[in-house]
């Protein structure tokens, strides 16, 4: 085990995952996927956690979810373009409704999927 010295004390260098880059905080969809996996398939959750790949997989889920939401939202904007109005609230309402539909699709296809 490796140690680092902090204020005169030797502290073990502990990583959650095999890759220190994967120890960064998870986004909304990564956290949701991890909670779903923990509740629905606790054995798989523990296996991924023990072999150090849990965070890597959850970061991939986060990235995939964000990309798909953006892609689906853009496709929906082509079918239902922004209203021709100067009212910012109306435009925001339209975009938010499209994003919520895209998010619902992605939650079912990407986030709430057993890995």
MMTF fields as JSON, N, C-alpha, C and O atoms, coordinates in Angstrom:
{
  "mmtfVersion": "1.0.0",
  "mmtfProducer": "UNKNOWN",
  "numBonds": 459,
  "numAtoms": 460,
  "numGroups": 115,
  "numChains": 1,
  "numModels": 1,
  "chainsPerModel": [1],
  "groupsPerChain": [115],
  "chainIdList": ["A"],
  "bondAtomList": [4, 2, 8, 6, 12, 10, 16, 14, 20, 18, 24, 22, 28, 26, 32, 30, 36, 34, 40, 38, 44, 42, 48, 46, 52, 50, 56, 54, 60, 58, 64, 62, 68, 66, 72, 70, 76, 74, 80, 78, 84, 82, 88, 86, 92, 90, 96, 94, 100, 98, 104, 102, 108, 106, 112, 110, 116, 114, 120, 118, 124, 122, 128, 126, 132, 130, 136, 134, 140, 138, 144, 142, 148, 146, 152, 150, 156, 154, 160, 158, 164, 162, 168, 166, 172, 170, 176, 174, 180, 178, 184, 182, 188, 186, 192, 190, 196, 194, 200, 198, 204, 202, 208, 206, 212, 210, 216, 214, 220, 218, 224, 222, 228, 226, 232, 230, 236, 234, 240, 238, 244, 242, 248, 246, 252, 250, 256, 254, 260, 258, 264, 262, 268, 266, 272, 270, 276, 274, 280, 278, 284, 282, 288, 286, 292, 290, 296, 294, 300, 298, 304, 302, 308, 306, 312, 310, 316, 314, 320, 318, 324, 322, 328, 326, 332, 330, 336, 334, 340, 338, 344, 342, 348, 346, 352, 350, 356, 354, 360, 358, 364, 362, 368, 366, 372, 370, 376, 374, 380, 378, 384, 382, 388, 386, 392, 390, 396, 394, 400, 398, 404, 402, 408, 406, 412, 410, 416, 414, 420, 418, 424, 422, 428, 426, 432, 430, 436, 434, 440, 438, 444, 442, 448, 446, 452, 450, 456, 454],
  "bondOrderList": [1, 1, 1, 1, 1, 1, 1, 1, 1, 1, 1, 1, 1, 1, 1, 1, 1, 1, 1, 1, 1, 1, 1, 1, 1, 1, 1, 1, 1, 1, 1, 1, 1, 1, 1, 1, 1, 1, 1, 1, 1, 1, 1, 1, 1, 1, 1, 1, 1, 1, 1, 1, 1, 1, 1, 1, 1, 1, 1, 1, 1, 1, 1, 1, 1, 1, 1, 1, 1, 1, 1, 1, 1, 1, 1, 1, 1, 1, 1, 1, 1, 1, 1, 1, 1, 1, 1, 1, 1, 1, 1, 1, 1, 1, 1, 1, 1, 1, 1, 1, 1, 1, 1, 1, 1, 1, 1, 1, 1, 1, 1, 1, 1, 1],
  "groupList": [{"groupName": "UNK", "atomNameList": ["N", "CA", "C", "O"], "elementList": ["N", "C", "C", "O"], "formalChargeList": [0, 0, 0, 0], "bondAtomList": [1, 0, 2, 1, 3, 2], "bondOrderList": [1, 1, 2], "singleLetterCode": "X", "chemCompType": "L-PEPTIDE LINKING"}],
  "groupTypeList": [0, 0, 0, 0, 0, 0, 0, 0, 0, 0, 0, 0, 0, 0, 0, 0, 0, 0, 0, 0, 0, 0, 0, 0, 0, 0, 0, 0, 0, 0, 0, 0, 0, 0, 0, 0, 0, 0, 0, 0, 0, 0, 0, 0, 0, 0, 0, 0, 0, 0, 0, 0, 0, 0, 0, 0, 0, 0, 0, 0, 0, 0, 0, 0, 0, 0, 0, 0, 0, 0, 0, 0, 0, 0, 0, 0, 0, 0, 0, 0, 0, 0, 0, 0, 0, 0, 0, 0, 0, 0, 0, 0, 0, 0, 0, 0, 0, 0, 0, 0, 0, 0, 0, 0, 0, 0, 0, 0, 0, 0, 0, 0, 0, 0, 0],
  "groupIdList": [1, 2, 3, 4, 5, 6, 7, 8, 9, 10, 11, 12, 13, 14, 15, 16, 17, 18, 19, 20, 21, 22, 23, 24, 25, 26, 27, 28, 29, 30, 31, 32, 33, 34, 35, 36, 37, 38, 39, 40, 41, 42, 43, 44, 45, 46, 47, 48, 49, 50, 51, 52, 53, 54, 55, 56, 57, 58, 59, 60, 61, 62, 63, 64, 65, 66, 67, 68, 69, 70, 71, 72, 73, 74, 75, 76, 77, 78, 79, 80, 81, 82, 83, 84, 85, 86, 87, 88, 89, 90, 91, 92, 93, 94, 95, 96, 97, 98, 99, 100, 101, 102, 103, 104, 105, 106, 107, 108, 109, 110, 111, 112, 113, 114, 115],
  "secStructList": [7, 7, 3, 3, 3, 3, 6, 6, 3, 3, 3, 3, 7, 7, 7, 1, 1, 1, 1, 4, 4, 4, 4, 1, 7, 7, 7, 2, 2, 2, 2, 2, 2, 2, 2, 2, 2, 2, 2, 2, 7, 2, 2, 2, 2, 2, 2, 2, 2, 2, 2, 6, 7, 2, 2, 2, 2, 2, 2, 2, 2, 2, 2, 2, 2, 2, 2, 2, 2, 2, 2, 2, 2, 2, 2, 2, 2, 2, 2, 1, 7, 7, 7, 1, 1, 1, 7, 2, 2, 2, 2, 2, 2, 2, 2, 2, 2, 2, 2, 2, 2, 2, 2, 2, 2, 2, 0, 0, 0, 0, 0, 6, 7, 7, 7],
  "xCoordList": [0.844, 0.0, 0.894, 1.942, 0.471, 1.213, 0.664, -0.532, 1.576, 1.198, 1.703, 2.694, 1.012, 1.483, 1.503, 0.702, 2.425, 2.542, 1.748, 1.94, 0.858, 0.05, 0.183, -0.21, 0.741, 0.937, 1.679, 1.328, 2.686, 3.496, 2.906, 3.519, 1.736, 1.103, 1.125, 0.92, 1.37, 1.317, -0.101, -0.634, -0.684, -2.066, -2.059, -1.369, -2.826, -2.841, -3.496, -4.473, -2.947, -3.511, -4.583, -4.28, -5.829, -6.952, -7.714, -8.045, -7.988, -8.779, -10.042, -10.041, -11.124, -12.386, -12.333, -12.901, -11.661, -11.646, -10.213, -9.255, -10.086, -8.769, -8.059, -6.83, -8.808, -8.262, -8.592, -9.76, -7.573, -7.822, -8.702, -9.359, -8.73, -9.586, -11.06, -11.88, -11.406, -12.796, -13.274, -14.451, -12.395, -12.785, -13.413, -13.773, -13.55, -14.189, -15.686, -16.227, -16.351, -17.778, -18.655, -18.382, -19.693, -20.65, -21.695, -21.998, -22.239, -23.341, -24.669, -24.71, -25.728, -27.088, -27.411, -27.893, -27.154, -27.544, -26.661, -27.136, -25.403, -24.511, -24.938, -24.922, -25.32, -25.794, -27.103, -27.304, -27.99, -29.265, -29.032, -29.667, -28.12, -27.814, -27.195, -27.51, -26.316, -25.683, -26.714, -26.684, -27.618, -28.666, -29.594, -29.994, -29.929, -30.773, -30.081, -30.7, -28.807, -28.055, -27.959, -28.099, -27.723, -27.601, -28.9, -28.872, -30.034, -31.332, -31.801, -32.314, -31.63, -32.185, -31.284, -31.77, -29.975, -29.038, -27.846, -26.742, -28.063, -27.005, -25.768, -24.655, -25.961, -24.805, -23.894, -22.674, -24.483, -23.709, -23.04, -21.899, -23.756, -23.205, -21.945, -20.927, -22.0, -20.844, -19.682, -18.522, -19.987, -18.924, -18.196, -16.966, -18.954, -18.34, -17.556, -16.492, -18.082, -17.412, -16.098, -15.078, -16.13, -14.932, -13.847, -12.661, -14.237, -13.19, -12.756, -11.891, -13.343, -12.887, -13.403, -12.857, -14.446, -14.957, -16.292, -16.819, -16.838, -18.141, -18.156, -19.036, -17.206, -17.186, -16.934, -17.508, -16.093, -15.838, -17.128, -17.427, -17.885, -19.144, -20.158, -20.864, -20.239, -21.199, -20.852, -21.752, -19.573, -19.181, -19.548, -19.934, -19.431, -19.842, -21.348, -21.808, -22.113, -23.565, -23.89, -24.738, -23.219, -23.436, -23.192, -24.02, -22.051, -21.697, -22.693, -23.129, -23.045, -23.993, -25.356, -25.984, -25.815, -27.123, -27.152, -28.103, -26.129, -26.085, -26.052, -26.761, -25.226, -25.142, -26.476, -26.911, -27.123, -28.402, -29.492, -30.302, -29.525, -30.531, -30.343, -31.314, -29.104, -28.825, -29.227, -29.84, -28.879, -29.192, -30.707, -31.219, -31.413, -32.866, -33.544, -34.483, -33.069, -33.646, -33.473, -34.404, -32.285, -32.038, -32.93, -33.448, -33.11, -33.985, -35.436, -36.152, -35.863, -37.226, -37.424, -38.508, -36.387, -36.473, -36.667, -37.283, -36.143, -36.342, -37.803, -38.361, -38.417, -39.82, -40.769, -41.815, -40.399, -41.217, -40.339, -39.837, -40.146, -39.245, -39.725, -40.878, -38.803, -39.104, -40.229, -40.304, -41.096, -42.184, -41.628, -40.617, -42.31, -41.924, -42.489, -43.477, -41.856, -42.307, -41.1, -40.017, -41.299, -40.233, -40.291, -39.409, -41.339, -41.53, -40.521, -40.623, -39.568, -38.521, -39.128, -38.681, -40.132, -40.756, -41.41, -41.348, -42.018, -42.655, -41.604, -41.802, -40.496, -39.411, -38.791, -38.501, -38.593, -38.028, -38.964, -38.519, -40.248, -41.249, -41.218, -41.275, -41.128, -41.081, -39.825, -39.909, -38.686, -37.43, -37.418, -36.947, -37.928, -37.991, -38.906, -38.607, -40.005, -40.902, -40.226, -40.386, -39.477, -38.754, -37.665, -37.472, -36.959, -35.906, -36.468, -35.848, -37.616, -38.193, -38.62, -38.483, -39.134, -39.473, -38.201, -38.168, -37.155, -35.878, -35.286, -34.758, -35.372, -34.837, -35.582, -34.968, -36.892, -37.68, -37.272, -37.163, -37.051, -36.599, -35.246, -35.048, -34.324, -32.969, -32.953, -32.181, -33.778, -33.84, -34.195, -33.596, -35.169, -35.583, -34.585, -34.409, -33.932, -33.028, -31.602, -30.921, -31.145, -29.727, -29.551, -28.816, -30.207, -29.944, -30.501, -29.78, -31.753, -32.399, -32.247, -33.232, -31.02, -30.698, -29.692, -28.701, -29.941, -29.016, -27.751, -27.807, -26.629, -25.337, -24.648, -23.546],
  "yCoordList": [-1.172, 0.0, 1.241, 1.267, 2.239, 3.493, 4.475, 4.494, 5.298, 6.302, 7.661, 7.765, 8.698, 10.064, 10.777, 10.48, 11.716, 12.413, 13.719, 14.556, 13.871, 15.082, 15.557, 14.86, 16.75, 17.349, 16.41, 16.31, 15.739, 14.864, 13.485, 12.663, 13.211, 11.894, 11.156, 11.759, 9.869, 9.067, 8.533, 7.817, 8.908, 8.549, 7.637, 7.926, 6.525, 5.633, 6.31, 7.045, 6.053, 6.557, 5.573, 4.482, 5.965, 5.077, 5.646, 6.832, 4.791, 5.166, 4.336, 3.177, 4.934, 4.21, 3.275, 2.184, 3.687, 2.905, 2.589, 3.034, 1.815, 1.445, 2.624, 2.645, 3.596, 4.753, 5.999, 6.27, 6.751, 7.921, 8.961, 9.75, 8.981, 9.918, 9.642, 10.558, 8.388, 8.019, 8.362, 8.171, 8.862, 9.231, 10.614, 11.067, 11.298, 12.619, 12.45, 11.361, 13.493, 13.397, 13.015, 13.394, 12.269, 11.857, 12.939, 13.715, 12.985, 13.882, 13.244, 12.15, 13.931, 13.514, 12.11, 11.273, 11.845, 10.575, 9.426, 8.299, 9.692, 8.674, 8.266, 7.085, 9.254, 8.952, 8.167, 7.236, 8.548, 7.835, 6.387, 5.474, 6.176, 4.822, 3.992, 2.811, 4.603, 3.873, 3.487, 2.368, 4.391, 4.093, 2.985, 2.101, 3.045, 2.015, 0.656, -0.337, 0.61, -0.644, -1.171, -2.371, -0.282, -0.666, -1.275, -2.241, -0.715, -1.201, -2.441, -3.381, -2.449, -3.518, -4.741, -5.856, -4.533, -5.643, -5.459, -5.159, -5.637, -5.374, -6.258, -5.834, -7.496, -8.363, -7.79, -7.748, -7.355, -6.767, -5.47, -5.188, -4.693, -3.458, -3.759, -3.089, -4.748, -5.097, -5.639, -5.338, -6.428, -6.963, -5.816, -5.776, -4.883, -3.742, -2.873, -2.352, -2.723, -1.904, -2.559, -1.884, -3.885, -4.587, -4.659, -4.591, -4.796, -4.877, -3.502, -3.412, -2.43, -1.08, -0.483, 0.516, -1.067, -0.547, 0.183, 0.689, 0.245, 0.875, 2.333, 2.733, 3.111, 4.538, 4.76, 5.671, 3.947, 4.067, 3.869, 4.634, 2.849, 2.561, 3.673, 4.075, 4.172, 5.23, 6.531, 7.27, 6.819, 8.009, 7.842, 8.809, 6.622, 6.367, 6.557, 7.114, 6.097, 6.286, 7.777, 8.231, 8.532, 9.982, 10.645, 11.42, 10.335, 10.944, 10.555, 11.397, 9.269, 8.803, 9.457, 9.85, 9.576, 10.181, 11.639, 12.072, 12.395, 13.813, 13.974, 14.813, 13.164, 13.236, 12.896, 13.576, 11.839, 11.434, 12.474, 12.731, 13.068, 14.097, 15.262, 15.763, 15.698, 16.799, 16.427, 17.225, 15.218, 14.767, 14.682, 15.173, 14.066, 13.912, 15.284, 15.525, 16.181, 17.525, 18.244, 18.889, 18.137, 18.783, 18.189, 18.921, 16.874, 16.226, 16.666, 16.885, 16.795, 17.226, 18.693, 19.075, 19.506, 20.909, 21.021, 21.972, 20.055, 20.057, 19.778, 20.359, 18.877, 18.529, 19.577, 19.863, 20.148, 21.174, 22.396, 22.56, 23.253, 24.401, 25.377, 25.357, 26.212, 27.226, 28.126, 28.427, 28.556, 29.465, 30.788, 31.299, 31.313, 32.605, 33.731, 34.369, 33.96, 34.994, 35.626, 35.043, 36.794, 37.475, 37.135, 37.518, 36.413, 36.056, 34.977, 33.827, 35.353, 34.434, 33.296, 32.153, 33.602, 32.567, 31.485, 30.303, 31.877, 30.914, 30.01, 28.799, 30.593, 29.811, 28.861, 27.706, 29.35, 28.523, 27.375, 26.244, 27.66, 26.626, 25.54, 24.351, 25.952, 24.997, 24.118, 22.897, 24.732, 23.988, 23.058, 21.925, 23.523, 22.683, 21.478, 20.389, 21.656, 20.523, 19.488, 18.285, 19.948, 19.019, 18.281, 17.077, 19.013, 18.388, 17.366, 16.327, 17.637, 16.679, 15.393, 14.307, 15.504, 14.307, 13.533, 12.31, 14.235, 13.597, 12.918, 11.809, 13.578, 13.005, 11.733, 10.765, 11.733, 10.543, 9.364, 8.235, 9.623, 8.576, 8.033, 6.82, 8.929, 8.526, 7.796, 6.853, 8.207, 7.5, 6.036, 5.153, 5.776, 4.399, 3.607, 2.408, 4.262, 3.551, 3.427, 2.446, 4.398, 4.421, 4.271, 3.394, 5.107, 5.172, 3.968, 3.327, 3.649, 2.546, 1.247, 0.623, 0.857, -0.358, -1.135, -0.572, -2.424, -3.246, -3.463, -3.837, -3.227, -3.385, -4.634, -4.918],
  "zCoordList": [0.0, 0.0, 0.0, 0.645, -0.716, -0.782, 0.243, 0.534, 0.791, 1.77, 1.325, 0.602, 1.765, 1.539, 2.884, 3.77, 3.025, 4.295, 4.254, 3.372, 5.226, 5.361, 6.795, 7.73, 6.963, 8.29, 9.251, 10.427, 8.748, 9.587, 9.815, 10.497, 9.265, 9.413, 8.081, 7.027, 8.131, 6.909, 6.73, 7.577, 5.604, 5.303, 4.082, 3.104, 4.121, 2.947, 1.744, 1.883, 0.58, -0.676, -1.116, -1.6, -0.943, -1.259, -2.438, -2.468, -3.404, -4.563, -4.575, -4.159, -5.055, -5.169, -6.364, -6.322, -7.424, -8.656, -9.068, -8.435, -10.139, -10.647, -11.291, -11.357, -11.761, -12.456, -11.642, -11.366, -11.26, -10.408, -11.095, -10.415, -12.436, -13.17, -12.908, -12.962, -12.624, -12.392, -10.985, -10.677, -10.131, -8.771, -8.695, -7.608, -9.837, -9.832, -9.549, -9.746, -9.097, -8.744, -9.944, -11.083, -9.657, -10.685, -10.901, -9.994, -12.103, -12.403, -12.019, -11.456, -12.327, -11.972, -12.483, -11.719, -13.751, -14.35, -13.884, -13.748, -13.641, -13.089, -11.691, -11.346, -10.887, -9.524, -9.569, -8.789, -10.487, -10.61, -11.029, -10.501, -11.98, -12.448, -11.331, -11.186, -10.544, -9.448, -8.394, -7.882, -8.068, -7.086, -7.597, -6.84, -8.892, -9.493, -9.419, -9.038, -9.78, -9.743, -8.313, -8.076, -7.381, -5.969, -5.447, -4.685, -5.856, -5.378, -6.135, -5.528, -7.458, -8.279, -8.419, -8.609, -8.325, -8.501, -7.566, -8.021, -6.259, -5.287, -5.461, -5.151, -5.96, -6.178, -7.263, -7.098, -8.36, -9.454, -8.994, -9.359, -8.197, -7.649, -6.844, -7.021, -5.971, -5.141, -5.978, -5.697, -6.995, -7.87, -8.568, -8.581, -9.148, -9.83, -8.853, -9.189, -7.661, -6.648, -6.224, -6.084, -6.019, -5.561, -6.628, -6.308, -7.886, -8.916, -9.418, -10.29, -8.881, -9.168, -10.465, -10.933, -11.066, -12.337, -12.201, -13.192, -11.008, -10.8, -11.26, -12.021, -10.81, -11.142, -12.636, -13.233, -13.228, -14.671, -15.456, -16.373, -15.096, -15.781, -15.541, -16.466, -14.319, -14.008, -14.735, -15.134, -14.911, -15.683, -17.151, -17.807, -17.67, -19.055, -19.208, -20.205, -18.225, -18.245, -18.246, -19.014, -17.39, -17.305, -18.658, -19.136, -19.27, -20.556, -21.648, -22.433, -21.688, -22.701, -22.531, -23.513, -21.292, -21.032, -21.468, -22.119, -21.12, -21.487, -23.007, -23.562, -23.676, -25.143, -25.798, -26.727, -25.308, -25.906, -25.666, -26.557, -24.493, -24.216, -25.172, -25.739, -25.355, -26.288, -27.713, -28.421, -28.123, -29.485, -29.702, -30.708, -28.768, -28.901, -28.884, -29.643, -28.018, -27.957, -29.287, -29.768, -29.887, -31.182, -32.275, -33.119, -32.261, -33.244, -33.059, -34.037, -31.817, -31.543, -31.94, -32.38, -31.788, -32.217, -33.725, -34.205, -34.471, -35.921, -36.255, -37.186, -35.479, -35.723, -35.142, -35.724, -33.991, -33.328, -33.066, -31.954, -34.064, -33.893, -32.817, -32.388, -32.411, -31.391, -31.881, -33.073, -30.986, -31.385, -31.915, -31.434, -32.903, -33.497, -32.642, -33.006, -31.517, -30.597, -29.915, -29.874, -29.396, -28.663, -27.172, -26.404, -26.775, -25.374, -24.96, -25.387, -24.141, -23.684, -22.868, -22.965, -22.074, -21.239, -22.098, -21.761, -23.176, -24.079, -24.719, -24.823, -25.145, -25.744, -24.715, -25.025, -23.5, -22.428, -22.086, -21.885, -22.02, -21.729, -22.799, -22.487, -24.056, -25.166, -25.071, -25.194, -24.857, -24.769, -23.56, -23.656, -22.433, -21.231, -21.433, -20.942, -22.142, -22.38, -23.284, -23.077, -24.277, -25.146, -24.368, -24.542, -23.512, -22.715, -21.74, -21.512, -21.169, -20.218, -20.925, -20.363, -22.146, -22.924, -23.263, -23.13, -23.699, -24.026, -22.795, -22.886, -21.65, -20.422, -20.032, -19.585, -20.197, -19.869, -20.753, -20.275, -22.018, -22.946, -22.506, -22.444, -22.203, -21.819, -20.482, -20.306, -19.553, -18.27, -18.484, -17.869, -19.356, -19.598, -20.438, -20.218, -21.396, -22.29, -21.768, -22.064, -21.003, -20.603, -19.099, -18.645, -18.332, -16.888, -16.156, -15.391, -16.371, -15.66, -16.435, -16.83, -16.642, -17.396, -16.562, -16.098, -16.369, -15.591, -16.405, -17.576, -15.779, -16.444, -16.025, -16.493]
}
